Amino acid sequence: MSVAQPFKTPAGRARGLGSAKEGVGHYIKQRVSAIALIFLIPWFLFAIMNAVDAGYAGARDWAGKPWNAILLVLTFGAAFFHMRLGMQTVIEDYIGRTGTKQALLILNTFAAIALFAVSALTVLKIWFTAGA
Amino acid sequence: MSGADWSDPRPLSPHLQVWKFHATMVASISHRITGSALYFGSFLIGAWIVALGMAPAPGETVPAFYQFMDGVISSVFGQIVLVLWAAAVLFHFANGIRHLLWDGPAIGFDPKVASAWSVFNFAFAAIGAVALWAAATML
């Protein structure tokens, strides 16, 4: 690999510093969130089917119950974190052009975090206003 | 090496077309395809949750956006998307557990086991998605 590595700072190269010791960080996060989803996804599948079936008022009752709201926020957190990591790998693998790749990586992060904020805050709103 | 700067005139080594077909390679790319599809599907779930969080306008019992989402879900197109979404979830779920068993205790690397397991994951996803759809529709 004779191509210059633009992400290494001149100071870093001069000092001969190696990696930041985060090489397996992505790998571990992907798998830990997967382990959480093993438990959350079966619950979510059955719960969401019943909720959609129950109609607007029934689904709001369901989402307003504390345990359902907590599990929904946990499912969204684990799933959207997991999918951000997965899409990051897909972008890094298939998008060669550096500028496009960086733009898509940023968009991926923003989209996942925005989706979590909107979904989780909506669940909290339903929970906190339930029975009010 | 960024792809845009590729200028090496030497031929690439042959890859996909020289491999003998086996079920594990289909399972491998399907994991990525279903994962990418679920990425976009999660935004639809977010839209449904947003609709659920809306309050009805004066004179409505159900907000217009929730009625719209409900109409999309009940339509033929919506039902097809739901069944495909369920199949993608179930495949990614089953195949993801296999990835964890590969990475952790290193179970399932034997070629015969790996192939059979790949076929199982596809069958699990297809049968499971149809079963969930039937349960949701008929019960």
Interface residues (C-beta under 8 A of the other chain):
Chain A: M1 V3 R31 A34 I35 L37 I38 I41 L45 I48 M49 V52 D53 G55 Y56 A57 A59 R60 A63 L72 A79 F80 M83 G86 M87 V90 I95 G96 R97 T98 K101 A111 L115 V118 S119 T122 V123 K125 I126
Chain B: M1 S2 G3 A4 D5 W6 R32 G35 S36 L38 Y39 S42 F43 I45 G46 W48 I49 V50 L52 G53 T61 V62 P63 Y66 D70 I73 A86 V89 F93 G96 I97 H99 L100 D103 L132 A135 A136
